[in-house]
Amino acid sequence: MTPISSDDAYRALDSAVSASQADDVDKMKTELLRVRFDEQARGEKRKSAGTAIESGVTGSLKPWREVVMLHEDVASGRYHQAEFAADLWQVHLGEGTPEYRNPVEFFRRTYLPPA
């Protein structure tokens, strides 16, 4: 069964009405128009949300490489890809480097204070 467009559905409802069914068909047409409006509004909202995100960046922002100080092992390239992120299973087992096992050290290294 091929789906029909909301325009086709509205035309079918509008043209195939007997006097005894007029009230029911009017309710269906109104509901169809409401659904169609809601879909259009959601589409417009998605479009405008994407535009707001894209246009929110200004040319005055510095690149992150100029703002963030990389950890010494990352900056020098002396890190293993697998160690770049915390292995939460190792943390759960109490294994791994102290910076991940010790909550105070982890917070000290990952918390960015307000500018």
All heavy atoms as an XYZ file, in Angstrom:
909
protein
N       0.846     -1.180      0.000
C       0.000      0.000      0.000
C       0.890      1.241      0.000
O       1.755      1.389      0.852
C      -0.891     -0.010      1.237
C      -1.908      1.067      1.256
S      -3.131      0.656      2.505
C      -3.506      2.229      3.103
N       0.685      2.127     -0.944
C       1.473      3.340     -1.073
C       0.842      4.451     -0.245
O      -0.358      4.710     -0.355
C       1.523      3.775     -2.553
O       2.002      2.696     -3.329
C       2.413      4.981     -2.735
N       1.643      5.119      0.597
C       1.083      6.225      1.382
C       0.683      7.379      0.466
O       1.293      7.592     -0.575
C       2.220      6.627      2.304
C       3.453      6.032      1.737
C       3.053      4.895      0.858
N      -0.334      8.122      0.873
C      -0.766      9.284      0.091
C      -0.356     10.550      0.818
O      -0.153     10.555      2.039
C      -2.291      9.271     -0.179
C      -3.087      9.366      1.126
C      -2.692      8.047     -0.964
C      -4.574      9.590      0.904
N      -0.238     11.620      0.076
C       0.155     12.891      0.681
C      -1.013     13.469      1.476
O      -2.169     13.099      1.279
C       0.588     13.880     -0.407
O      -0.541     14.304     -1.148
N      -0.681     14.393      2.354
C      -1.742     15.039      3.135
C      -2.649     15.868      2.225
O      -3.848     15.986      2.477
C      -1.151     15.885      4.256
O      -0.272     16.857      3.735
N      -2.090     16.428      1.145
C      -2.926     17.171      0.183
C      -3.959     16.252     -0.458
O      -5.142     16.611     -0.577
C      -2.062     17.809     -0.909
C      -1.231     18.967     -0.393
O      -1.622     19.584      0.621
O      -0.186     19.256     -0.997
N      -3.511     15.056     -0.887
C      -4.437     14.100     -1.501
C      -5.495     13.635     -0.503
O      -6.671     13.486     -0.847
C      -3.674     12.894     -2.062
C      -2.849     13.256     -3.295
O      -3.140     14.296     -3.926
O      -1.911     12.496     -3.616
N      -5.084     13.410      0.722
C      -6.042     12.986      1.752
C      -7.091     14.076      1.984
O      -8.286     13.786      2.098
C      -5.304     12.662      3.051
N      -6.642     15.322      2.038
C      -7.582     16.429      2.257
C      -8.563     16.532      1.091
O      -9.767     16.692      1.288
C      -6.819     17.744      2.447
C      -7.709     18.868      2.908
C      -7.982     19.037      4.259
C      -8.298     19.743      2.000
C      -8.816     20.052      4.695
C      -9.126     20.762      2.425
C      -9.381     20.913      3.774
O     -10.212     21.920      4.209
N      -8.056     16.426     -0.150
C      -8.938     16.493     -1.319
C      -9.965     15.367     -1.305
O     -11.139     15.562     -1.606
C      -8.120     16.445     -2.615
C      -7.580     17.787     -3.029
C      -7.019     17.756     -4.436
N      -5.805     16.965     -4.557
C      -4.589     17.414     -4.260
N      -4.430     18.645     -3.828
N      -3.547     16.641     -4.407
N      -9.519     14.159     -0.919
C     -10.443     13.016     -0.870
C     -11.528     13.253      0.179
O     -12.705     12.988     -0.059
C      -9.674     11.737     -0.575
N     -11.129     13.754      1.334
C     -12.116     14.040      2.377
C     -13.071     15.136      1.941
O     -14.268     15.099      2.230
C     -11.407     14.443      3.682
C     -10.701     13.330      4.444
C      -9.848     13.925      5.566
C     -11.708     12.343      5.010
N     -12.547     16.126      1.250
C     -13.354     17.270      0.843
C     -14.366     16.912     -0.243
O     -15.453     17.478     -0.293
C     -12.432     18.379      0.344
C     -13.111     19.728      0.314
O     -13.919     19.996      1.230
O     -12.830     20.514     -0.608
N     -14.047     15.944     -1.107
C     -14.918     15.660     -2.240
C     -15.863     14.478     -2.036
O     -16.836     14.352     -2.751
C     -14.073     15.412     -3.496
O     -13.249     14.295     -3.301
N     -15.613     13.626     -1.082
C     -16.420     12.413     -0.918
C     -17.267     12.487      0.336
O     -17.179     11.638      1.209
C     -15.511     11.197     -0.874
N     -18.092     13.489      0.429
C     -18.850     13.691      1.658
C     -20.348     13.693      1.364
O     -20.828     14.394      0.482
C     -18.469     15.041      2.306
C     -19.276     15.276      3.556
C     -16.998     15.083      2.595
N     -21.036     12.891      2.132
C     -22.500     12.978      2.089
C     -22.949     13.859      3.251
O     -22.196     14.097      4.185
C     -23.112     11.579      2.198
O     -22.881     11.048      3.481
N     -24.144     14.342      3.200
C     -24.651     15.254      4.232
C     -24.617     14.620      5.615
O     -24.330     15.280      6.610
C     -26.059     15.698      3.881
N     -24.849     13.321      5.701
C     -24.876     12.661      7.017
C     -23.472     12.516      7.621
O     -23.327     12.348      8.820
C     -25.540     11.284      6.895
O     -24.772     10.446      6.049
N     -22.455     12.582      6.783
C     -21.079     12.398      7.271
C     -20.313     13.718      7.379
O     -19.151     13.719      7.745
C     -20.313     11.476      6.321
C     -20.896     10.087      6.209
C     -20.235      9.315      5.081
O     -19.882      9.883      4.062
N     -20.105      8.019      5.275
N     -20.944     14.813      7.082
C     -20.258     16.101      6.999
C     -19.535     16.465      8.288
O     -18.387     16.913      8.255
C     -21.241     17.197      6.611
N     -20.177     16.297      9.435
C     -19.539     16.659     10.704
C     -18.302     15.811     10.968
O     -17.253     16.326     11.378
C     -20.525     16.507     11.864
C     -21.582     17.591     11.883
O     -21.362     18.644     11.234
O     -22.619     17.396     12.537
N     -18.406     14.489     10.735
C     -17.257     13.603     10.956
C     -16.107     13.947     10.007
O     -14.935     13.974     10.404
C     -17.662     12.140     10.761
C     -18.580     11.639     11.864
O     -18.576     12.252     12.962
O     -19.296     10.647     11.629
N     -16.445     14.218      8.758
C     -15.413     14.541      7.771
C     -14.766     15.880      8.109
O     -13.544     16.039      7.988
C     -15.998     14.540      6.345
C     -14.994     15.090      5.343
C     -16.407     13.126      5.955
N     -15.541     16.862      8.553
C     -14.971     18.152      8.961
C     -13.975     17.967     10.105
O     -12.918     18.596     10.126
C     -16.061     19.133      9.379
C     -16.738     19.795      8.190
O     -16.155     19.755      7.075
O     -17.840     20.345      8.365
N     -14.299     17.090     11.057
C     -13.385     16.812     12.166
C     -12.097     16.168     11.647
O     -11.003     16.510     12.068
C     -14.051     15.892     13.191
C     -15.117     16.570     13.997
C     -15.797     15.599     14.948
C     -16.975     16.250     15.643
N     -17.711     15.303     16.475
N     -12.224     15.229     10.678
C     -11.042     14.585     10.103
C     -10.187     15.594      9.341
O      -8.957     15.575      9.434
C     -11.461     13.450      9.165
C     -11.950     12.217      9.864
S     -12.217     10.915      8.650
C     -13.931     10.532      8.965
N     -10.820     16.475      8.594
C     -10.081     17.489      7.836
C      -9.335     18.426      8.788
O      -8.175     18.764      8.565
C     -11.041     18.281      6.944
C     -11.500     17.497      5.743
C     -12.582     18.141      4.897
C     -12.708     19.598      4.839
N     -13.805     20.086      3.982
N     -10.007     18.829      9.855
C      -9.377     19.712     10.840
C      -8.177     19.015     11.490
O      -7.108     19.615     11.657
C     -10.404     20.134     11.923
O     -11.487     20.797     11.279
C      -9.778     21.032     12.966
N      -8.339     17.748     11.848
C      -7.237     16.982     12.448
C      -6.085     16.830     11.461
O      -4.917     16.970     11.825
C      -7.730     15.610     12.918
C      -6.657     14.731     13.519
C      -6.037     15.290     14.793
O      -6.594     16.220     15.403
O      -4.954     14.787     15.172
N      -6.400     16.568     10.202
C      -5.369     16.443      9.172
C      -4.594     17.751      9.019
O      -3.368     17.755      8.942
C      -6.001     16.030      7.844
C      -5.046     15.894      6.652
C      -4.007     14.814      6.909
C      -5.834     15.598      5.389
N      -5.302     18.856      8.988
C      -4.633     20.154      8.882
C      -3.762     20.441     10.106
O      -2.674     20.992      9.988
C      -5.664     21.267      8.684
C      -6.373     21.282      7.330
C      -7.467     22.343      7.327
C      -5.398     21.508      6.200
N      -4.251     20.042     11.293
C      -3.458     20.248     12.518
C      -2.169     19.448     12.466
O      -1.082     19.954     12.768
C      -4.272     19.866     13.755
C      -3.570     20.212     15.068
C      -4.241     19.572     16.262
N      -4.215     18.120     16.217
C      -3.113     17.376     16.448
N      -1.969     17.953     16.701
N      -3.178     16.065     16.409
N      -2.262     18.186     12.059
C      -1.070     17.331     11.964
C      -0.090     17.912     10.952
O       1.111     17.982     11.199
C      -1.478     15.878     11.594
C      -0.273     15.049     11.199
C      -2.232     15.231     12.740
N      -0.625     18.334      9.807
C       0.230     18.913      8.772
C       0.921     20.183      9.267
O       2.121     20.386      9.046
C      -0.641     19.225      7.560
C       0.111     19.629      6.354
C      -0.833     19.614      5.190
N      -0.410     20.568      4.198
C      -1.129     20.931      3.175
N      -2.333     20.427      3.011
N      -0.679     21.783      2.308
N       0.193     21.031      9.972
C       0.779     22.251     10.530
C       1.873     21.909     11.541
O       2.951     22.512     11.534
C      -0.299     23.115     11.190
C       0.267     24.309     11.894
C       0.638     25.441     11.173
C       0.450     24.299     13.262
C       1.179     26.536     11.821
C       0.995     25.391     13.913
C       1.356     26.517     13.188
N       1.606     20.947     12.425
C       2.603     20.546     13.419
C       3.887     20.041     12.757
O       4.993     20.357     13.199
C       2.045     19.473     14.353
C       1.003     20.005     15.329
O       0.881     21.247     15.453
O       0.303     19.175     15.954
N       3.739     19.247     11.690
C       4.905     18.733     10.976
C       5.705     19.875     10.345
O       6.928     19.899     10.414
C       4.481     17.735      9.905
C       4.004     16.414     10.473
C       3.392     15.494      9.410
O       3.268     15.914      8.233
O       3.036     14.363      9.769
N       5.007     20.828      9.745
C       5.683     21.975      9.142
C       6.389     22.808     10.207
O       7.515     23.265     10.011
C       4.696     22.841      8.370
C       4.225     22.208      7.083
C       3.131     23.030      6.402
O       2.514     23.897      7.016
N       2.884     22.740      5.133
N       5.730     23.016     11.342
C       6.329     23.804     12.422
C       7.589     23.120     12.961
O       8.597     23.779     13.224
C       5.311     24.018     13.546
N       7.536     21.787     13.126
C       8.722     21.060     13.582
C       9.858     21.188     12.577
O      11.011     21.377     12.949
C       8.403     19.586     13.811
C       7.832     19.283     15.185
C       7.871     17.788     15.495
N       7.167     16.969     14.529
C       5.859     16.719     14.544
N       5.109     17.233     15.493
N       5.303     15.951     13.625
N       9.535     21.094     11.299
C      10.553     21.245     10.258
C      11.193     22.616     10.286
O      12.416     22.754     10.190
N      10.375     23.651     10.433
C      10.903     25.015     10.505
C      11.754     25.213     11.753
O      12.776     25.882     11.720
C       9.761     26.035     10.475
C       9.067     26.125      9.138
C       9.998     26.538      8.011
O      10.812     27.456      8.201
O       9.907     25.910      6.934
N      11.319     24.609     12.856
C      12.075     24.736     14.108
C      13.443     24.083     13.966
O      14.448     24.622     14.411
C      11.282     24.094     15.249
C      11.820     24.392     16.617
C      10.895     23.860     17.686
C      11.377     24.239     19.056
N      10.488     23.741     20.102
N      13.485     22.897     13.308
C      14.769     22.221     13.080
C      15.679     23.064     12.206
O      16.864     23.188     12.477
C      14.535     20.856     12.435
C      14.325     19.759     13.434
C      14.323     18.394     12.758
N      13.021     17.805     13.011
C      12.113     17.496     12.123
N      12.346     17.651     10.848
N      10.953     17.005     12.464
N      15.118     23.650     11.158
C      15.917     24.495     10.268
C      16.487     25.696     11.014
O      17.654     26.012     10.884
C      15.067     24.985      9.097
C      14.779     23.942      8.060
C      13.929     24.552      6.955
C      13.325     23.501      6.062
N      12.396     24.089      5.088
N      15.639     26.358     11.796
C      16.106     27.553     12.500
C      17.081     27.198     13.603
O      17.992     27.961     13.895
C      14.928     28.353     13.050
O      14.256     27.633     14.060
N      16.935     26.032     14.229
C      17.890     25.616     15.270
C      19.254     25.389     14.648
O      20.277     25.791     15.203
C      17.397     24.354     15.968
N      19.301     24.759     13.493
C      20.568     24.547     12.802
C      21.215     25.850     12.408
O      22.416     26.031     12.528
N      20.426     26.806     11.956
C      20.941     28.108     11.561
C      21.479     28.852     12.769
O      22.530     29.473     12.699
C      19.830     28.949     10.897
O      19.317     28.210      9.796
C      20.353     30.277     10.423
N      20.783     28.752     13.896
C      21.230     29.449     15.103
C      22.571     28.910     15.569
O      23.445     29.667     15.980
C      20.189     29.306     16.212
N      22.748     27.612     15.471
C      24.019     27.013     15.893
C      25.134     27.452     14.956
O      26.200     27.856     15.382
C      23.905     25.476     15.930
C      22.989     25.055     17.061
C      25.268     24.833     16.090
C      22.614     23.590     17.057
N      24.865     27.400     13.653
C      25.884     27.755     12.680
C      26.268     29.231     12.774
O      27.423     29.576     12.659
C      25.383     27.450     11.270
C      25.261     25.966     11.008
C      24.533     25.667      9.717
O      24.346     26.608      8.908
O      24.148     24.517      9.515
N      25.289     30.109     12.985
C      25.572     31.535     12.987
C      26.044     32.034     14.348
O      26.419     33.183     14.470
C      24.335     32.315     12.547
O      23.306     32.148     13.501
N      26.057     31.168     15.377
C      26.457     31.593     16.709
C      27.955     31.763     16.871
O      28.429     32.344     17.826
N      28.750     31.267     15.939
C      30.202     31.363     16.039
C      30.643     32.689     15.443
O      30.239     33.058     14.355
C      30.867     30.185     15.285
C      32.379     30.315     15.332
C      30.420     28.874     15.873
N      31.477     33.382     16.186
C      31.960     34.668     15.685
C      33.415     34.538     15.261
O      34.125     33.634     15.690
C      31.852     35.757     16.772
O      32.720     35.406     17.846
C      30.433     35.905     17.264
N      33.860     35.458     14.466
C      35.241     35.446     14.001
C      36.234     35.832     15.078
O      37.434     35.728     14.880
N      35.774     36.285     16.227
C      36.680     36.731     17.278
C      37.143     35.602     18.197
O      37.981     35.830     19.057
C      36.013     37.824     18.106
O      34.867     37.301     18.761
N      36.605     34.385     18.011
C      37.028     33.270     18.855
C      38.389     32.751     18.406
O      38.652     32.607     17.221
C      36.012     32.124     18.780
C      34.656     32.384     19.411
C      33.741     31.188     19.151
C      34.800     32.620     20.899
N      39.251     32.463     19.370
C      40.554     31.891     19.051
C      40.395     30.396     18.811
O      39.519     29.766     19.397
C      41.520     32.092     20.230
C      41.881     33.525     20.492
C      42.851     33.602     21.653
C      43.239     35.021     21.964
N      44.172     35.092     23.094
N      41.249     29.820     17.997
C      41.225     28.364     17.827
C      41.535     27.684     19.159
O      42.294     28.212     19.986
C      42.340     28.095     16.816
C      42.607     29.399     16.154
C      42.231     30.464     17.149
N      40.966     26.492     19.374
C      41.149     25.812     20.659
C      42.612     25.546     20.946
O      43.035     25.523     22.099
C      40.324     24.525     20.724
C      40.796     23.418     19.812
C      40.382     23.166     18.548
C      41.761     22.419     20.122
N      41.026     22.086     18.032
C      41.890     21.596     18.984
C      42.539     22.139     21.242
C      42.757     20.517     18.931
C      43.409     21.053     21.186
C      43.515     20.258     20.051
N      43.426     25.375     19.926
C      44.857     25.090     20.134
C      45.584     26.270     20.781
O      46.629     26.109     21.389
C      45.511     24.730     18.810
C      45.055     23.400     18.282
C      45.636     23.137     16.899
N      45.137     21.913     16.335
C      44.070     21.813     15.560
N      43.378     22.888     15.273
N      43.677     20.655     15.087
N      45.025     27.474     20.616
C      45.628     28.657     21.224
C      45.109     28.906     22.638
O      45.662     29.710     23.365
C      45.355     29.884     20.357
C      46.040     29.853     19.010
C      45.706     31.077     18.180
O      45.232     32.089     18.731
O      45.910     31.002     16.951
N      44.046     28.222     23.022
C      43.421     28.458     24.324
C      43.761     27.347     25.322
O      43.973     27.599     26.500
C      41.889     28.571     24.158
C      41.208     28.781     25.503
C      41.532     29.694     23.205
N      43.834     26.113     24.846
C      44.010     24.953     25.711
C      45.482     24.585     25.809
O      46.197     24.569     24.811
C      43.216     23.750     25.134
C      43.466     22.496     25.936
C      41.742     24.081     25.085
N      45.928     24.305     27.029
C      47.282     23.774     27.206
C      47.188     22.257     27.227
O      46.533     21.682     28.097
C      47.882     24.279     28.521
C      48.297     25.724     28.483
S      49.150     26.246     29.984
C      50.476     25.078     30.099
N      47.820     21.634     26.256
C      47.787     20.180     26.188
C      48.626     19.577     27.305
O      49.620     20.152     27.738
C      48.323     19.706     24.837
C      47.500     20.104     23.618
C      48.200     19.645     22.352
C      46.115     19.518     23.687
N      48.211     18.409     27.755
C      48.989     17.663     28.738
C      50.329     17.334     28.098
O      50.435     17.126     26.890
C      48.226     16.394     29.138
C      48.799     15.724     30.321
N      49.709     14.709     30.206
C      48.613     15.916     31.649
C      50.059     14.298     31.401
N      49.394     15.025     32.300
N      51.355     17.294     28.915
C      52.727     17.114     28.415
C      52.884     15.904     27.495
O      53.493     16.002     26.426
C      53.665     16.980     29.626
C      55.118     17.086     29.291
C      55.958     17.025     30.558
O      55.696     17.813     31.500
O      56.852     16.179     30.589
N      52.299     14.746     27.867
C      52.474     13.550     27.041
C      51.721     13.670     25.709
O      52.166     13.165     24.683
C      52.079     12.279     27.779
C      50.635     12.279     28.247
O      50.002     13.345     28.253
O      50.137     11.201     28.599
N      50.609     14.401     25.702
C      49.855     14.598     24.458
C      50.603     15.575     23.559
O      50.771     15.339     22.359
C      48.422     15.105     24.746
C      47.697     15.436     23.458
C      47.653     14.076     25.556
N      51.091     16.668     24.133
C      51.804     17.681     23.352
C      53.066     17.111     22.720
O      53.416     17.470     21.590
C      52.145     18.878     24.241
N      53.731     16.216     23.410
C      54.977     15.648     22.883
C      54.734     14.437     21.993
O      55.654     13.947     21.354
C      55.896     15.249     24.038
O      55.321     14.163     24.752
N      53.500     13.934     21.981
C      53.192     12.760     21.170
C      53.574     11.454     21.839
O      53.600     10.406     21.212
N      53.871     11.496     23.139
C      54.286     10.285     23.868
C      53.110      9.650     24.606
O      53.187      9.349     25.780
C      55.386     10.617     24.886
C      56.690     11.054     24.279
C      57.713     11.404     25.345
N      57.302     12.633     26.039
C      57.006     12.707     27.343
N      57.106     11.685     28.131
N      56.627     13.864     27.875
N      52.034      9.446     23.944
C      50.888      8.795     24.574
C      50.427      7.665     23.677
O      50.663      7.665     22.478
C      49.742      9.778     24.823
C      49.088     10.266     23.553
C      47.991      9.596     23.013
C      49.576     11.374     22.875
C      47.403     10.026     21.836
C      48.986     11.805     21.702
C      47.906     11.124     21.196
O      47.333     11.547     20.034
N      49.785      6.692     24.282
C      49.199      5.599     23.518
C      47.740      5.954     23.284
O      47.062      6.443     24.184
C      49.283      4.276     24.301
C      50.693      3.874     24.596
N      51.521      3.361     23.652
C      51.421      3.938     25.742
C      52.700      3.107     24.192
N      52.662      3.453     25.464
N      47.260      5.704     22.072
C      45.883      6.058     21.731
C      44.898      5.476     22.743
O      43.932      6.112     23.126
C      45.551      5.568     20.314
C      44.234      6.085     19.779
C      44.237      7.577     19.530
O      45.257      8.176     19.263
N      43.073      8.190     19.616
N      45.143      4.262     23.208
C      44.243      3.608     24.156
C      44.240      4.307     25.505
O      43.312      4.146     26.287
C      44.641      2.147     24.332
N      45.285      5.089     25.806
C      45.365      5.772     27.102
C      44.857      7.207     27.020
O      44.848      7.919     28.010
C      46.814      5.778     27.600
C      47.347      4.398     27.898
C      48.822      4.424     28.232
O      49.467      5.479     28.060
O      49.333      3.384     28.658
N      44.463      7.643     25.851
C      44.047      9.024     25.680
C      42.745      9.315     26.424
O      42.491     10.417     26.853
C      43.904      9.340     24.194
C      43.791     10.800     23.913
C      44.832     11.660     24.213
C      42.655     11.322     23.352
C      44.740     13.015     23.952
C      42.546     12.675     23.081
C      43.596     13.516     23.383
N      41.919      8.304     26.590
C      40.665      8.445     27.336
C      40.678      7.453     28.491
O      41.365      6.441     28.443
C      39.469      8.178     26.422
N      39.923      7.763     29.518
C      39.867      6.885     30.687
C      39.197      5.561     30.320
O      38.182      5.547     29.637
C      39.092      7.556     31.810
N      39.781      4.477     30.769
C      39.152      3.165     30.629
C      38.331      2.965     31.902
O      38.863      2.648     32.965
C      40.218      2.086     30.477
C      39.632      0.701     30.281
O      38.457      0.483     30.657
O      40.350     -0.169     29.776
N      37.043      3.190     31.802
C      36.188      3.162     32.990
C      36.154      1.797     33.652
O      35.951      1.694     34.864
C      34.778      3.637     32.640
C      34.695      5.086     32.164
C      33.262      5.448     31.828
C      35.259      6.030     33.204
N      36.367      0.744     32.891
C      36.407     -0.587     33.494
C      37.626     -0.709     34.403
O      37.532     -1.237     35.499
C      36.405     -1.672     32.417
C      36.369     -3.045     33.018
C      37.344     -3.995     32.969
C      35.316     -3.626     33.806
N      36.967     -5.128     33.652
C      35.723     -4.925     34.176
C      34.076     -3.169     34.229
C      34.924     -5.760     34.940
C      33.289     -4.012     34.992
C      33.716     -5.293     35.335
N      38.767     -0.174     33.967
C      39.959     -0.184     34.826
C      39.714      0.647     36.084
O      40.108      0.256     37.172
C      41.171      0.374     34.089
C      41.839     -0.606     33.168
C      43.140     -0.046     32.621
O      43.331      1.172     32.563
N      44.032     -0.937     32.222
N      39.063      1.769     35.919
C      38.748      2.613     37.081
C      37.866      1.832     38.053
O      38.095      1.820     39.258
C      38.058      3.929     36.640
C      37.565      4.718     37.844
C      38.998      4.757     35.785
N      36.866      1.155     37.520
C      35.967      0.345     38.350
C      36.740     -0.739     39.106
O      36.461     -1.006     40.278
C      34.886     -0.285     37.483
C      34.013     -1.262     38.213
N      33.068     -0.865     39.122
C      33.961     -2.614     38.181
C      32.468     -1.932     39.625
N      32.990     -3.008     39.063
N      37.727     -1.339     38.451
C      38.522     -2.393     39.083
C      39.593     -1.848     40.014
O      40.269     -2.612     40.694
C      39.188     -3.274     38.004
C      38.228     -4.059     37.104
C      39.018     -4.778     36.017
C      37.412     -5.039     37.918
N      39.761     -0.517     40.029
C      40.794      0.084     40.872
C      42.171     -0.011     40.234
O      43.179      0.091     40.912
N      42.206     -0.216     38.938
C      43.472     -0.322     38.208
C      43.691      0.962     37.412
O      42.873      1.862     37.420
C      43.430     -1.519     37.250
C      43.207     -2.838     37.955
C      42.957     -3.989     36.987
O      42.868     -3.748     35.764
O      42.843     -5.123     37.450
N      44.794      1.037     36.689
C      45.066      2.188     35.844
C      45.930      3.208     36.551
O      46.387      3.000     37.676
N      46.166      4.316     35.889
C      47.055      5.334     36.445
C      46.365      6.085     37.582
O      45.138      6.173     37.633
C      47.468      6.333     35.340
O      46.294      6.950     34.838
C      48.205      5.637     34.202
N      47.172      6.642     38.489
C      46.605      7.345     39.651
C      45.689      8.514     39.267
O      44.734      8.810     39.981
C      47.835      7.861     40.401
C      48.954      6.995     39.972
C      48.634      6.563     38.560
N      45.959      9.153     38.139
C      45.131     10.293     37.755
C      43.688      9.897     37.475
O      42.796     10.730     37.531
C      45.726     11.019     36.554
C      45.830     10.159     35.322
C      46.778     10.738     34.290
O      47.486     11.700     34.598
O      46.793     10.215     33.180
N      43.442      8.623     37.169
C      42.077      8.150     36.958
C      41.509      7.466     38.204
O      40.315      7.505     38.432
C      42.008      7.195     35.768
C      42.281      7.881     34.467
C      43.356      7.527     33.683
C      41.462      8.918     34.027
C      43.607      8.180     32.488
C      41.711      9.575     32.836
C      42.789      9.203     32.068
O      43.033      9.846     30.898
N      42.344      6.876     38.999
C      41.855      6.182     40.203
C      41.546      7.147     41.332
O      40.654      6.909     42.133
C      42.888      5.153     40.668
C      42.955      3.931     39.768
C      43.916      2.902     40.288
N      45.271      3.473     40.184
C      46.271      3.182     40.985
N      46.109      2.327     41.963
N      47.450      3.733     40.818
N      42.288      8.235     41.421
C      42.119      9.198     42.515
C      41.153     10.293     42.063
O      41.478     11.084     41.184
C      43.484      9.804     42.862
C      43.396     10.795     44.011
O      42.376     11.434     44.222
N      44.483     10.927     44.742
N      39.956     10.362     42.682
C      38.953     11.342     42.243
C      39.436     12.789     42.336
O      39.108     13.604     41.476
C      37.769     11.110     43.174
C      38.009      9.816     43.850
C      39.471      9.531     43.766
N      40.224     13.125     43.361
C      40.710     14.500     43.506
C      41.663     14.842     42.360
O      41.564     15.912     41.744
C      41.403     14.686     44.883
C      42.046     16.055     44.983
C      40.409     14.467     46.016
N      42.558     13.924     42.039
C      43.495     14.146     40.936
C      42.761     14.217     39.596
O      43.053     15.048     38.749
C      44.558     13.041     40.909
C      45.570     13.163     39.797
C      46.437     14.419     39.865
O      46.476     15.092     40.914
O      47.061     14.737     38.837
N      41.776     13.342     39.420
C      41.002     13.340     38.181
C      40.286     14.688     38.006
O      40.325     15.284     36.941
C      39.998     12.191     38.179
C      39.193     12.111     36.922
C      39.720     11.523     35.780
C      37.920     12.632     36.862
C      38.984     11.462     34.604
C      37.174     12.577     35.690
C      37.715     11.989     34.562
N      39.663     15.168     39.073
C      38.968     16.449     39.015
C      39.952     17.584     38.725
O      39.678     18.448     37.888
C      38.238     16.708     40.338
C      37.463     17.985     40.354
C      36.235     18.076     39.733
C      37.972     19.104     40.994
C      35.511     19.268     39.738
C      37.260     20.298     40.992
C      36.030     20.380     40.372
N      41.096     17.551     39.368
C      42.102     18.604     39.175
C      42.537     18.665     37.709
O      42.714     19.745     37.149
C      43.321     18.348     40.051
C      44.362     19.471     40.001
C      45.638     19.111     40.748
N      46.407     18.073     40.083
C      47.130     18.265     38.971
N      47.157     19.436     38.394
N      47.826     17.267     38.448
N      42.656     17.515     37.081
C      43.152     17.475     35.706
C      42.070     17.716     34.655
O      42.375     18.086     33.539
C      43.804     16.125     35.440
C      45.084     15.948     36.239
C      45.686     14.625     35.937
N      45.833     14.461     34.508
C      46.972     14.227     33.901
N      48.066     14.130     34.606
N      47.020     14.069     32.609
N      40.817     17.509     35.003
C      39.775     17.612     33.985
C      38.851     18.801     34.161
O      38.153     19.182     33.227
C      38.914     16.340     33.958
O      38.331     16.132     35.250
C      39.726     15.133     33.563
N      38.808     19.395     35.336
C      37.896     20.509     35.579
C      38.452     21.780     34.956
O      39.613     22.140     35.169
C      37.675     20.715     37.081
C      36.823     21.919     37.391
C      35.467     21.919     37.124
C      37.386     23.069     37.933
C      34.684     23.024     37.399
C      36.613     24.174     38.215
C      35.260     24.146     37.933
O      34.489     25.238     38.197
N      37.635     22.463     34.184
C      38.032     23.754     33.628
C      37.372     24.859     34.437
O      36.144     24.987     34.425
C      37.594     23.862     32.168
C      38.248     22.868     31.215
C      37.623     22.995     29.830
C      39.733     23.081     31.143
N      38.138     25.635     35.175
C      37.529     26.694     35.989
C      36.907     27.760     35.079
O      37.339     27.936     33.945
C      38.703     27.277     36.777
C      39.928     26.853     36.045
C      39.591     25.605     35.280
N      35.892     28.450     35.592
C      35.242     29.507     34.779
C      36.260     30.584     34.402
O      37.135     30.910     35.186
C      34.166     30.075     35.685
C      34.119     29.212     36.893
C      35.310     28.325     36.903
N      36.105     31.082     33.212
C      37.035     32.117     32.716
C      36.731     33.465     33.335
O      35.706     33.780     33.785
C      36.944     32.203     31.210
